Amino acid sequence: MERKTFLKASLRTVGLLALTNVTKGNHGSKKSFKISAGKGRFGESFLYKGKNPNDIKISGKDTDDQVAMFEYIGFEKTGPSLHVHFHQDEVFYIVEGTYRFVVGDDTMMMGPGDTIFLPRNIPHTWIQLTDSGKLVYFVQPAGKAEIFFRTMNNLKHAPTRKEIDESFKLITDLVNGHQNYHDLGYRIIRKYWGKVYVTESSKAAIDFAFNKLGFDIIHAITDVNTVPHYWFELKKQKRNF
């Protein structure tokens, strides 16, 4: 066999072996499982806003944190506030109902059978427009989404430091002289500035941090163009930051 032919054959073999190792992963000891309708993984059931089931169907524990799957059943016209995921992509599939998704500068109407991909690092939100609806969505990688939902669903007291550390990202980088703090707050895309969203979001974040999480102090990071809104809110809250 000529040397060139031998090298090509060898490289193809190495490539196949590498592909086999990647796709095999660490799933050899895992078993299949079934989650019945109306049930959540591990027998848990979470309620969004105390009314709407938001259950884990496939846990990050099942996939080595590669992906998590949730089923949301909405019994009211509601949805999350505008937010952003820095390390996770999401995919939503509409089973029932009508929804409006806002992703960056795009607004999309969604109905049964529609699928939408939400890339990381892009602010997004959605709202259910019908009295009832159902979504199936995937978070990739799984991250701490299910830990957050579990903690918030079971929160009947001011959370412990351990619960906070498990639910909110700990920032270890030095920013404005501060280090080892939890990332909690809001991000408003530019086209919504000056439309009261900043004030309402800051109210919710401040109330949640002080009254739900029991924080003693908040250090704020803000765009210089929104400083007037920010300081106006601080003055109204009469807090020391």
C-alpha positions as CSV (number, residue, x, y, z in Angstrom):
1,M,0.0,0.0,0.0
2,E,1.4,3.4,-0.9
3,R,2.2,5.7,1.9
4,K,-0.4,8.4,0.9
5,T,-3.1,5.8,0.6
6,F,-2.2,4.3,4.0
7,L,-2.3,7.7,5.7
8,K,-5.7,8.5,4.3
9,A,-7.1,5.2,5.4
10,S,-5.6,5.7,8.9
11,L,-7.0,9.2,9.3
12,R,-10.5,7.9,8.3
13,T,-10.2,5.2,10.9
14,V,-9.1,7.7,13.6
15,G,-12.0,9.9,12.7
16,L,-14.5,7.1,13.0
17,L,-13.1,6.1,16.4
18,A,-13.3,9.7,17.6
19,L,-16.9,10.0,16.4
20,T,-17.8,6.8,18.1
21,N,-16.3,8.0,21.4
22,V,-18.1,11.3,21.3
23,T,-21.5,9.9,20.4
24,K,-21.2,7.1,23.0
25,G,-20.6,9.6,25.9
26,N,-21.3,8.3,29.4
27,H,-24.7,6.9,28.7
28,G,-23.9,3.2,28.7
29,S,-25.3,2.6,32.2
30,K,-28.5,4.7,31.7
31,K,-31.9,3.2,31.3
32,S,-35.0,4.4,29.4
33,F,-38.0,5.6,31.4
34,K,-41.5,6.8,30.9
35,I,-43.1,9.9,32.3
36,S,-46.9,9.6,32.3
37,A,-49.2,12.4,31.2
38,G,-49.7,15.0,33.9
39,K,-46.6,13.8,35.9
40,G,-43.2,15.3,36.3
41,R,-39.8,13.6,36.6
42,F,-39.0,12.4,40.1
43,G,-42.7,12.7,41.0
44,E,-42.3,16.5,41.2
45,S,-44.8,19.1,40.0
46,F,-44.0,22.8,39.8
47,L,-46.5,25.6,39.5
48,Y,-45.6,28.8,37.6
49,K,-47.2,31.8,39.4
50,G,-49.0,29.3,41.7
51,K,-51.4,28.1,39.0
52,N,-49.7,26.8,35.8
53,P,-47.9,23.4,35.8
54,N,-44.3,23.7,34.6
55,D,-43.0,20.2,35.0
56,I,-39.6,18.6,34.3
57,K,-40.0,15.7,31.8
58,I,-36.3,15.0,31.2
59,S,-33.8,16.2,33.7
60,G,-30.3,17.4,33.2
61,K,-29.4,14.5,35.5
62,D,-30.6,12.1,32.8
63,T,-28.5,13.6,30.1
64,D,-25.2,14.5,31.9
65,D,-26.5,18.1,31.8
66,Q,-26.6,18.2,28.0
67,V,-30.4,19.1,27.8
68,A,-33.5,19.3,29.9
69,M,-37.1,19.1,28.7
70,F,-40.1,20.8,30.3
71,E,-43.9,20.8,29.8
72,Y,-45.8,24.0,30.5
73,I,-49.6,24.0,30.8
74,G,-51.1,27.5,31.0
75,F,-54.4,28.3,32.6
76,E,-54.2,32.1,32.2
77,K,-52.9,34.7,29.8
78,T,-49.4,35.3,31.2
79,G,-45.7,34.7,30.6
80,P,-42.3,35.6,31.9
81,S,-40.7,39.0,31.8
82,L,-38.1,39.9,29.2
83,H,-34.9,38.1,30.1
84,V,-31.7,36.6,28.6
85,H,-29.8,33.4,29.0
86,F,-26.0,33.8,28.6
87,H,-25.1,30.1,28.4
88,Q,-28.2,28.3,27.1
89,D,-30.3,27.9,24.0
90,E,-34.0,27.1,24.1
91,V,-36.4,25.4,21.8
92,F,-40.2,25.8,22.2
93,Y,-42.9,23.7,20.5
94,I,-46.5,24.8,20.7
95,V,-49.0,22.0,21.5
96,E,-52.1,24.1,22.3
97,G,-53.1,27.7,22.3
98,T,-51.7,30.9,20.8
99,Y,-48.5,32.7,21.9
100,R,-46.6,35.8,21.1
101,F,-42.8,35.5,21.3
102,V,-40.4,38.5,21.3
103,V,-36.8,37.6,20.5
104,G,-34.5,40.6,20.2
105,D,-36.1,42.9,17.7
106,D,-38.4,40.2,16.2
107,T,-42.0,39.4,17.2
108,M,-43.5,36.1,16.2
109,M,-47.0,34.7,16.6
110,M,-47.0,31.0,17.4
111,G,-49.8,28.4,17.2
112,P,-50.2,24.6,17.5
113,G,-47.4,22.7,15.7
114,D,-45.1,25.7,15.5
115,T,-41.5,25.5,16.8
116,I,-39.2,28.4,17.7
117,F,-35.5,28.5,18.5
118,L,-34.2,31.0,21.0
119,P,-30.4,31.5,20.9
120,R,-28.4,32.4,24.0
121,N,-27.4,36.0,24.6
122,I,-30.6,37.4,23.0
123,P,-33.3,39.0,25.2
124,H,-36.6,37.3,24.8
125,T,-40.0,36.7,26.3
126,W,-43.4,35.1,25.5
127,I,-47.0,35.5,26.5
128,Q,-49.9,33.2,26.2
129,L,-52.8,34.9,24.4
130,T,-55.5,32.3,24.9
131,D,-57.2,31.2,28.1
132,S,-55.5,27.9,27.9
133,G,-52.3,26.6,26.2
134,K,-49.5,24.0,26.4
135,L,-45.8,24.3,25.5
136,V,-43.0,21.7,25.4
137,Y,-39.6,23.3,25.6
138,F,-35.9,22.2,25.8
139,V,-33.0,24.0,27.5
140,Q,-29.6,23.2,26.2
141,P,-27.4,22.7,28.1
142,A,-29.6,22.0,31.1
143,G,-27.8,24.3,33.4
144,K,-29.6,25.3,36.6
145,A,-33.1,25.8,35.2
146,E,-34.7,22.9,37.1
147,I,-32.9,23.8,40.3
148,F,-34.3,27.3,40.0
149,F,-37.8,26.2,39.3
150,R,-37.6,23.7,42.2
151,T,-36.3,26.3,44.7
152,M,-38.8,28.9,43.7
153,N,-41.7,26.5,43.8
154,N,-40.8,25.2,47.3
155,L,-39.8,28.6,48.7
156,K,-41.8,29.1,51.9
157,H,-39.1,31.0,53.7
158,A,-36.1,33.3,53.2
159,P,-33.7,31.1,51.2
160,T,-30.5,29.9,52.8
161,R,-27.1,30.9,51.3
162,K,-26.8,27.4,49.9
163,E,-30.2,27.7,48.1
164,I,-29.2,31.1,46.7
165,D,-25.9,29.7,45.5
166,E,-27.6,26.8,43.8
167,S,-30.3,28.9,42.1
168,F,-28.4,32.1,41.0
169,K,-25.2,32.4,39.1
170,L,-22.2,33.4,41.3
171,I,-20.1,36.0,39.4
172,T,-16.5,35.6,40.3
173,D,-15.1,38.3,37.9
174,L,-14.1,41.7,39.4
175,V,-16.7,44.3,38.1
176,N,-16.7,47.8,39.4
177,G,-14.7,46.8,42.5
178,H,-17.1,44.0,43.4
179,Q,-16.5,40.2,43.2
180,N,-18.3,37.0,44.2
181,Y,-21.8,38.3,43.9
182,H,-25.1,36.8,42.5
183,D,-26.4,37.9,39.2
184,L,-30.0,39.0,39.7
185,G,-31.9,41.7,37.8
186,Y,-33.2,42.7,34.4
187,R,-32.0,43.6,31.0
188,I,-34.1,45.8,28.7
189,I,-33.3,46.1,25.0
190,R,-32.8,49.6,23.7
191,K,-36.1,50.0,21.9
192,Y,-38.0,49.6,25.2
193,W,-36.0,52.2,27.1
194,G,-38.0,55.2,28.3
195,K,-41.3,53.2,28.4
196,V,-41.5,52.5,32.2
197,Y,-40.2,49.0,31.8
198,V,-37.0,49.9,33.6
199,T,-38.8,51.3,36.6
200,E,-41.2,48.4,36.9
201,S,-38.4,45.8,36.4
202,S,-36.2,47.5,39.1
203,K,-39.1,47.5,41.5
204,A,-39.6,43.8,41.0
205,A,-35.9,43.0,41.3
206,I,-35.4,45.2,44.4
207,D,-38.5,43.7,46.1
208,F,-37.4,40.1,45.3
209,A,-33.9,40.6,46.5
210,F,-34.7,42.3,49.8
211,N,-38.0,40.7,50.7
212,K,-37.8,37.2,49.2
213,L,-34.1,36.4,49.2
214,G,-33.2,38.4,52.3
215,F,-30.2,40.3,50.7
216,D,-28.8,43.2,52.8
217,I,-27.3,45.1,49.9
218,I,-27.6,45.3,46.1
219,H,-24.8,46.5,43.8
220,A,-26.1,47.6,40.5
221,I,-24.5,47.5,37.1
222,T,-26.3,49.7,34.5
223,D,-25.8,51.2,31.1
224,V,-24.7,54.9,31.5
225,N,-27.7,56.0,29.3
226,T,-30.2,54.6,31.9
227,V,-28.6,56.1,35.0
228,P,-31.5,58.7,35.4
229,H,-34.0,55.9,35.5
230,Y,-31.9,53.9,37.9
231,W,-31.2,56.7,40.4
232,F,-34.8,57.8,40.3
233,E,-35.8,54.3,41.4
234,L,-33.2,54.2,44.1
235,K,-34.5,57.5,45.5
236,K,-38.1,56.2,45.5
237,Q,-37.0,53.0,47.3
238,K,-35.1,54.9,50.0
239,R,-32.4,52.2,50.3
240,N,-28.7,52.4,50.8
241,F,-26.7,50.7,48.1
